[in-house]
Amino acid sequence: MKYKQIVYMLLLAGSVLLPVSNVSAHDPGLSRSWVQLQHAGLVLRMVFARKDLEVLTPMDTDQNDTVTADEFSDVLDNLQSIVMGGVEVRYASNRSAPKSIQVEQAISDTVNIELYYDYPETSALRVQIPLTAQMVRGHRQYLTVWNASGKLLAQHILSATSPAILLGKSGPDAFGVFKRYLVEGIRHIGTGFDHILFLLTLLLPAVLVVCQCCIDGYSDFNFIRASAVVKRQFTNTAF
């Protein structure tokens, strides 16, 4: 089989797989949250894409891809109730109820959420956000914890299988953070058909060049001869 035919077959396979892979190539949804410790209290802020939250409570009732102020006002109470039930802040094994909650729609089509809690600074802190498990498959939330002086105390990627973070008194574990991001990167690439096809597209020409050079009898492979082989293969021109 000609090498050009192999390339065409792979491209054809990619064109068939890509429409299907759009469903699961990327885990949908990545949100951001951070905890700011204050004297005798803490603030938890979260930012969600509006469409991620609409899995829990529809906002765009007229389905015109725009949420008006009236539409958002209609679901505000329900949205606050969902947030209250989907966020847990604990210290000394006791669940703390938020003193206040604020939910607002941002211009960038995101929803900003802010909760304020009492927090004795001497107590161990556990933040759990099971809300992420209620969203679409694979939703993740990047959470950081900062002290009153602006020092990073902890960071974690929350998910349905890892929805909580326990605050330590020391700084973040650098190796633990690196390991977490490495595993997440491998998982993200390995579960995306578009990533695999992209890598194949990058690597396939090199494999074809080496094979063609071997067939043509080149024992001393170099870039100039490889470029010539590629040019001859795909343009049918002589050296």
Residue frames relative to the residue before (quaternion, step in Angstrom):
aa qw qx qy qz dx dy dz
M 1.0000 0.0000 0.0000 0.0000 0.00 0.00 0.00
K 0.4821 -0.6770 0.4769 0.2860 3.58 -0.89 0.92
Y 0.5714 -0.6083 0.4281 0.3466 3.54 -1.12 0.68
K 0.6143 0.5514 -0.3521 0.4412 3.56 1.05 -0.70
Q 0.6337 0.5248 -0.3301 0.4626 3.57 1.04 -0.72
I 0.6121 0.5437 -0.3503 0.4550 3.59 1.06 -0.71
V 0.6455 0.5209 -0.3144 0.4617 3.55 0.96 -0.88
Y 0.6611 0.5101 -0.3072 0.4564 3.57 0.91 -0.91
M 0.6495 0.5197 -0.3188 0.4545 3.57 1.00 -0.80
L 0.6564 0.5002 -0.3111 0.4713 3.58 1.00 -0.81
L 0.6460 0.5082 -0.3224 0.4695 3.58 0.99 -0.77
L 0.6329 0.5222 -0.3248 0.4703 3.56 1.05 -0.76
A 0.6472 0.5116 -0.3151 0.4692 3.57 0.99 -0.85
G 0.6457 0.5261 -0.3191 0.4522 3.55 1.04 -0.79
S 0.6578 0.5106 -0.3140 0.4562 3.57 0.99 -0.81
V 0.6490 0.4922 -0.3173 0.4857 3.58 1.17 -0.53
L 0.7158 0.4734 -0.2598 0.4428 3.58 0.93 -0.91
L 0.6159 0.6051 -0.3614 0.3520 3.58 0.96 -0.79
P 0.6564 0.4919 -0.3544 0.4490 3.66 0.84 -0.76
V 0.6559 0.4924 -0.3110 0.4802 3.56 1.08 -0.72
S 0.6789 0.5202 -0.2997 0.4227 3.57 0.94 -0.89
N 0.5152 0.6446 -0.4304 0.3658 3.59 1.17 -0.31
V 0.6062 0.5722 -0.3549 0.4233 3.55 1.18 -0.52
S 0.8444 0.1157 -0.0168 0.5227 3.57 0.92 -0.86
A 0.3878 0.7358 -0.4891 0.2625 3.58 1.20 0.13
H 0.7740 0.1656 -0.0936 0.6039 3.56 0.97 -0.85
D 0.4302 -0.6451 0.5518 0.3070 3.56 -0.98 0.78
P 0.3666 -0.7610 0.4847 0.2269 3.57 -0.56 1.10
G 0.8116 0.3379 -0.2221 0.4218 3.54 -1.13 0.68
L 0.1896 0.7200 -0.6541 0.1334 3.52 -0.85 1.08
S 0.0677 -0.8148 0.5758 -0.0051 3.54 -0.58 1.17
R 0.3438 -0.7342 0.5594 0.1726 3.55 -1.31 0.30
S 0.0834 0.7818 -0.6158 0.0518 3.55 -1.03 0.78
W 0.0042 0.7871 -0.6168 -0.0119 3.54 -1.18 0.51
V 0.2906 -0.7334 0.5976 0.1432 3.50 -1.22 0.76
Q 0.1135 -0.7814 0.6126 0.0359 3.54 -0.82 1.05
L 0.2581 -0.7733 0.5621 0.1392 3.56 -0.49 1.21
Q 0.0763 -0.7726 0.6300 0.0215 3.51 -1.08 0.86
H 0.6630 -0.4698 0.3681 0.4520 3.57 -1.24 0.01
A 0.8525 -0.0386 -0.0448 0.5194 3.55 -0.60 1.27
G 0.7824 0.2278 -0.1692 0.5544 3.59 1.16 0.44
L 0.1518 -0.7683 0.6089 0.1259 3.56 -1.32 0.06
V 0.2548 -0.7372 0.6079 0.1485 3.52 -1.26 0.57
L 0.1342 -0.7647 0.6270 0.0633 3.57 -0.90 0.98
R 0.0519 -0.7969 0.6017 -0.0116 3.55 -0.68 1.15
M 0.0377 -0.7925 0.6087 -0.0115 3.56 -0.98 0.86
V 0.1184 -0.7680 0.6264 0.0619 3.55 -1.14 0.72
F 0.0354 -0.7978 0.6011 -0.0299 3.56 -0.72 1.13
A 0.4827 -0.5853 0.5518 0.3463 3.52 -1.23 0.49
R 0.5690 -0.6347 0.3976 0.3396 3.55 -0.91 0.90
K 0.6686 0.5124 -0.3102 0.4408 3.59 0.96 -0.82
D 0.5932 0.5496 -0.3747 0.4536 3.61 1.15 -0.45
L 0.6898 0.4692 -0.2777 0.4763 3.57 0.98 -0.82
E 0.5958 0.5852 -0.3677 0.4090 3.58 1.14 -0.52
V 0.5014 0.6101 -0.4373 0.4303 3.58 1.25 -0.13
L 0.7155 0.4365 -0.2357 0.4919 3.57 1.11 -0.72
T 0.7943 -0.0460 0.0494 0.6038 3.58 1.04 -0.75
P 0.3859 -0.7369 0.5004 0.2403 3.63 -0.49 1.12
M 0.1735 -0.7913 0.5809 0.0786 3.56 -0.97 0.91
D 0.7148 0.4207 -0.2414 0.5038 3.56 0.96 -0.89
T 0.1193 -0.8614 0.4906 0.0556 3.56 0.41 1.24
D 0.7228 0.4028 -0.2588 0.4984 3.61 1.05 -0.63
Q 0.3770 -0.7851 0.4333 0.2318 3.59 1.39 0.17
N 0.4174 0.6841 -0.4955 0.3351 3.56 0.83 0.99
D 0.5275 -0.6727 0.3664 0.3673 3.56 1.34 0.43
T 0.6815 0.3835 -0.3002 0.5462 3.57 1.18 0.55
V 0.2213 -0.7683 0.5887 0.1185 3.56 -0.88 0.98
T 0.2760 -0.7736 0.5519 0.1442 3.55 -0.57 1.16
A 0.6747 -0.4801 0.3643 0.4261 3.56 -1.30 0.22
D 0.6462 0.5139 -0.3223 0.4631 3.60 1.03 -0.72
E 0.6438 0.5141 -0.3222 0.4662 3.58 0.97 -0.82
F 0.6680 0.4903 -0.3059 0.4689 3.56 0.95 -0.83
S 0.6309 0.5388 -0.3278 0.4520 3.58 1.03 -0.76
D 0.6363 0.5541 -0.3258 0.4265 3.58 1.05 -0.77
V 0.7666 0.3438 -0.1906 0.5078 3.62 1.04 -0.70
L 0.3960 0.7618 -0.4557 0.2348 3.59 1.27 -0.05
D 0.6634 0.5035 -0.3152 0.4549 3.60 0.87 -0.89
N 0.6625 0.4955 -0.3024 0.4734 3.56 0.95 -0.88
L 0.6455 0.5259 -0.3133 0.4568 3.57 1.01 -0.82
Q 0.6468 0.5075 -0.3155 0.4740 3.59 0.96 -0.80
S 0.6402 0.5252 -0.3203 0.4601 3.57 1.01 -0.80
I 0.6419 0.5175 -0.3184 0.4677 3.59 1.02 -0.81
V 0.6561 0.5046 -0.3081 0.4690 3.58 0.96 -0.86
M 0.6435 0.5350 -0.3232 0.4419 3.59 0.90 -0.88
G 0.7244 0.4242 -0.2418 0.4867 3.56 1.02 -0.79
G 0.7220 0.4609 -0.2412 0.4563 3.56 1.20 -0.40
V 0.6921 0.3906 -0.2657 0.5458 3.57 1.28 0.19
E 0.0322 -0.7940 0.6070 -0.0083 3.58 -0.90 0.96
V 0.0377 -0.7580 0.6511 0.0021 3.53 -0.90 1.02
R 0.0128 -0.8177 0.5731 -0.0530 3.55 -0.66 1.16
Y 0.0481 0.7484 -0.6615 -0.0036 3.52 -1.21 0.62
A 0.8224 0.0694 -0.1260 0.5504 3.54 -0.97 0.98
S 0.6665 -0.5401 0.2706 0.4369 3.58 1.06 0.93
N 0.6147 0.5344 -0.3554 0.4585 3.60 1.22 0.11
R 0.3903 -0.7091 0.5378 0.2358 3.54 -0.96 0.88
S 0.2525 -0.7772 0.5639 0.1189 3.54 -0.83 1.03
A 0.3246 -0.7310 0.5685 0.1926 3.55 -0.93 0.93
P 0.4986 -0.6618 0.4558 0.3252 3.62 -0.91 0.78
K 0.4421 -0.6861 0.5165 0.2591 3.53 -1.06 0.82
S 0.7914 -0.0226 0.0283 0.6102 3.56 1.13 -0.61
I 0.1008 -0.7704 0.6267 0.0595 3.54 -1.26 0.51
Q 0.0473 -0.7869 0.6152 -0.0041 3.52 -0.99 0.89
V 0.0232 -0.7848 0.6185 -0.0318 3.57 -0.83 1.06
E 0.0979 0.8041 -0.5779 0.0995 3.56 -0.74 1.02
Q 0.4177 -0.6843 0.5435 0.2487 3.52 -1.22 0.61
A 0.2796 -0.7721 0.5531 0.1406 3.55 -0.85 1.04
I 0.6480 -0.5313 0.3808 0.3910 3.54 -1.27 0.40
S 0.6802 0.5127 -0.2821 0.4415 3.59 1.09 -0.71
D 0.5426 -0.6449 0.3806 0.3806 3.60 1.24 0.50
T 0.5229 0.5633 -0.4488 0.4558 3.54 1.05 0.86
V 0.3293 -0.7078 0.5860 0.2172 3.52 -1.34 0.27
N 0.1940 -0.7887 0.5782 0.0774 3.56 -0.72 1.11
I 0.0811 -0.7965 0.5991 -0.0078 3.54 -0.87 1.04
E 0.0038 -0.7934 0.6080 -0.0277 3.57 -0.94 0.91
L 0.0304 -0.7881 0.6145 -0.0193 3.54 -0.85 1.06
Y 0.1850 -0.7766 0.5935 0.1019 3.56 -1.04 0.81
Y 0.0739 -0.8001 0.5953 -0.0106 3.57 -0.94 1.03
D 0.4550 -0.5889 0.5768 0.3368 3.51 -1.33 0.38
Y 0.0645 0.8069 -0.5836 0.0636 3.58 -1.02 0.74
P 0.2879 -0.7400 0.5836 0.1700 3.59 -0.56 1.15
E 0.4599 -0.7369 0.4217 0.2601 3.58 -0.56 1.14
T 0.6546 0.5326 -0.3194 0.4311 3.59 1.15 -0.48
S 0.6270 0.5638 -0.3326 0.4222 3.60 1.23 -0.25
A 0.5190 -0.5958 0.5080 0.3430 3.54 -1.23 0.55
L 0.2486 -0.7923 0.5487 0.0965 3.54 -1.00 0.89
R 0.0360 -0.7692 0.6380 0.0033 3.54 -1.01 0.90
V 0.0838 -0.7824 0.6169 0.0146 3.56 -0.77 1.10
Q 0.0086 0.7932 -0.6063 0.0569 3.55 -0.71 1.11
I 0.0777 -0.7979 0.5977 0.0024 3.55 -0.88 1.02
P 0.0985 -0.8240 0.5572 0.0297 3.61 0.18 1.24
L 0.4248 0.7073 -0.4552 0.3347 3.55 1.30 -0.09
T 0.6120 0.5736 -0.3519 0.4154 3.61 1.06 -0.71
A 0.6505 0.5259 -0.3185 0.4458 3.59 1.09 -0.68
Q 0.6458 0.5280 -0.3180 0.4506 3.59 1.21 -0.41
M 0.6132 0.5576 -0.3481 0.4381 3.56 1.26 -0.23
V 0.7641 -0.3536 0.2551 0.4755 3.53 -1.29 -0.17
R 0.6811 -0.5034 0.3466 0.4031 3.54 -1.22 0.54
G 0.8358 0.2455 -0.1802 0.4568 3.51 -0.98 0.92
H 0.3998 0.7181 -0.4961 0.2800 3.60 1.18 0.09
R 0.0704 -0.7935 0.6045 0.0015 3.54 -1.02 0.90
Q 0.1462 -0.7817 0.6028 0.0644 3.50 -1.22 0.62
Y 0.2859 -0.7570 0.5687 0.1477 3.53 -0.81 1.07
L 0.0555 -0.8242 0.5622 -0.0389 3.55 -0.51 1.26
T 0.0379 -0.7729 0.6332 0.0168 3.56 -1.01 0.88
V 0.2117 -0.7557 0.6093 0.1135 3.54 -1.22 0.62
W 0.0698 -0.8033 0.5911 -0.0192 3.57 -0.80 1.09
N 0.3866 -0.7042 0.5360 0.2595 3.54 -1.09 0.66
A 0.7360 -0.4396 0.2813 0.4312 3.56 -1.30 0.09
S 0.6717 0.4914 -0.2896 0.4727 3.59 1.21 -0.46
G 0.5614 -0.6231 0.3765 0.3935 3.58 1.28 -0.01
K 0.4749 0.6590 -0.4492 0.3720 3.60 1.21 0.39
L 0.4374 -0.6879 0.5171 0.2611 3.56 -0.97 0.90
L 0.1882 -0.8089 0.5523 0.0721 3.56 -0.69 1.14
A 0.7995 -0.0974 0.1055 0.5833 3.59 0.99 -0.74
Q 0.0131 -0.7718 0.6351 0.0302 3.54 -1.28 0.43
H 0.0296 0.7999 -0.5928 0.0886 3.52 -1.06 0.76
I 0.3170 -0.6958 0.6025 0.2289 3.55 -1.24 0.49
L 0.2257 -0.7964 0.5523 0.0994 3.54 -0.46 1.24
S 0.0443 0.7759 -0.6274 0.0492 3.54 -1.14 0.73
A 0.7223 -0.4148 0.3053 0.4615 3.56 -1.28 -0.03
T 0.7240 0.4145 -0.2401 0.4963 3.60 1.08 -0.67
S 0.7733 0.1852 -0.1134 0.5957 3.58 1.27 -0.27
P 0.0878 0.8786 -0.4637 0.0730 3.57 0.57 1.17
A 0.7356 0.4163 -0.2160 0.4887 3.63 1.21 -0.04
I 0.1351 -0.7500 0.6397 0.0999 3.51 -1.34 0.42
L 0.2179 -0.7596 0.6020 0.1146 3.58 -1.01 0.89
L 0.3689 -0.7609 0.4969 0.1950 3.53 -0.64 1.15
G 0.1996 -0.7640 0.6044 0.1058 3.54 -0.90 1.02
K 0.5619 -0.6172 0.4329 0.3405 3.55 -1.21 0.40
S 0.6734 0.4606 -0.2990 0.4950 3.57 1.17 -0.45
G 0.6735 -0.4803 0.3640 0.4279 3.56 -1.30 -0.02
P 0.7092 -0.4615 0.3148 0.4301 3.56 -1.27 0.08
D 0.4747 -0.6505 0.5196 0.2855 3.54 -1.17 0.69
A 0.3571 -0.7750 0.4780 0.2081 3.58 -0.28 1.27
F 0.6698 0.4907 -0.3116 0.4621 3.59 0.89 -0.87
G 0.6442 0.5249 -0.3262 0.4506 3.58 0.99 -0.79
V 0.6429 0.5117 -0.3163 0.4743 3.57 1.02 -0.80
F 0.6506 0.5122 -0.3143 0.4643 3.59 0.94 -0.90
K 0.6579 0.5124 -0.3120 0.4553 3.58 0.90 -0.89
R 0.6508 0.5276 -0.3185 0.4434 3.56 0.94 -0.88
Y 0.6945 0.4622 -0.2825 0.4735 3.58 0.86 -0.94
L 0.6101 0.5469 -0.3555 0.4498 3.61 1.06 -0.66
V 0.6660 0.4903 -0.2963 0.4777 3.57 0.92 -0.93
E 0.6539 0.5108 -0.3158 0.4602 3.59 0.96 -0.85
G 0.6495 0.5225 -0.3198 0.4504 3.59 0.99 -0.81
I 0.6557 0.5014 -0.3056 0.4746 3.58 0.96 -0.89
R 0.6612 0.5035 -0.3111 0.4609 3.57 0.93 -0.88
H 0.6564 0.5270 -0.3142 0.4390 3.57 0.95 -0.89
I 0.6812 0.4652 -0.2876 0.4867 3.59 0.96 -0.83
G 0.6933 0.5137 -0.2819 0.4195 3.57 0.89 -0.96
T 0.7281 0.4181 -0.2479 0.4834 3.61 1.10 -0.57
G 0.6560 0.4996 -0.3232 0.4643 3.59 1.24 0.08
F 0.3864 -0.7346 0.5089 0.2282 3.59 -0.57 1.14
D 0.6356 0.5391 -0.3458 0.4311 3.58 1.03 -0.70
H 0.6193 0.5317 -0.3460 0.4627 3.59 1.10 -0.65
I 0.6542 0.5157 -0.3127 0.4565 3.57 0.94 -0.92
L 0.6655 0.4979 -0.3032 0.4662 3.59 0.92 -0.89
F 0.6239 0.5370 -0.3360 0.4577 3.56 1.06 -0.75
L 0.6626 0.4943 -0.3058 0.4723 3.58 0.94 -0.87
L 0.6349 0.5210 -0.3316 0.4642 3.58 1.00 -0.78
T 0.6358 0.5325 -0.3265 0.4535 3.57 1.02 -0.80
L 0.6713 0.4910 -0.2959 0.4698 3.57 1.04 -0.76
L 0.7529 0.4265 -0.2148 0.4529 3.56 0.91 -0.94
L 0.5787 0.6373 -0.3770 0.3419 3.60 1.04 -0.70
P 0.6567 0.5069 -0.3537 0.4322 3.67 0.78 -0.79
A 0.6332 0.5304 -0.3395 0.4499 3.60 0.98 -0.75
V 0.6536 0.5055 -0.3139 0.4676 3.58 0.98 -0.84
L 0.6619 0.5078 -0.3089 0.4567 3.57 0.93 -0.87
V 0.6380 0.5315 -0.3296 0.4492 3.58 1.01 -0.79
V 0.6601 0.5023 -0.3089 0.4652 3.57 0.90 -0.92
C 0.6577 0.5044 -0.3150 0.4624 3.59 0.92 -0.88
Q 0.6662 0.5031 -0.3073 0.4567 3.58 0.90 -0.90
C 0.6390 0.5214 -0.3294 0.4596 3.58 1.01 -0.79
C 0.6444 0.5135 -0.3231 0.4655 3.58 1.02 -0.79
I 0.6536 0.5100 -0.3204 0.4583 3.57 0.98 -0.81
D 0.7047 0.4597 -0.2640 0.4716 3.56 1.00 -0.83
G 0.5630 -0.6628 0.3583 0.3396 3.56 1.28 0.05
Y 0.4210 0.6891 -0.4918 0.3256 3.58 1.14 0.42
S 0.1809 -0.7838 0.5847 0.1048 3.57 -0.74 0.98
D 0.7175 0.3622 -0.2212 0.5524 3.55 1.21 -0.55
F 0.1375 -0.8277 0.5420 0.0476 3.57 0.00 1.33
N 0.1355 0.7725 -0.6168 0.0667 3.56 -0.95 0.81
F 0.7028 -0.5112 0.3060 0.3888 3.52 -1.28 0.42
I 0.6378 0.5408 -0.3401 0.4302 3.60 0.97 -0.80
R 0.6814 0.4622 -0.2932 0.4860 3.58 0.91 -0.91
A 0.6195 0.5423 -0.3514 0.4456 3.59 1.04 -0.72
S 0.6495 0.5117 -0.3182 0.4637 3.57 0.96 -0.85
A 0.6430 0.5231 -0.3230 0.4568 3.56 1.02 -0.80
V 0.6415 0.5219 -0.3273 0.4571 3.58 1.01 -0.81
V 0.6510 0.5093 -0.3230 0.4609 3.57 0.94 -0.86
K 0.6545 0.5167 -0.3127 0.4549 3.56 0.97 -0.88
R 0.6693 0.4894 -0.3036 0.4695 3.57 0.93 -0.86
Q 0.6542 0.5438 -0.3210 0.4163 3.59 0.95 -0.90
F 0.8063 0.3228 -0.1399 0.4754 3.55 0.84 -0.98
T 0.7348 0.3479 -0.2431 0.5290 3.61 1.22 -0.11
N 0.3447 -0.7684 0.4709 0.2629 3.58 1.36 -0.18
T 0.4614 0.6509 -0.4711 0.3762 3.57 1.00 0.82
A 0.4910 -0.6625 0.4794 0.3004 3.55 -1.16 0.61
F 0.6434 -0.4966 0.4043 0.4194 3.53 -1.35 0.22
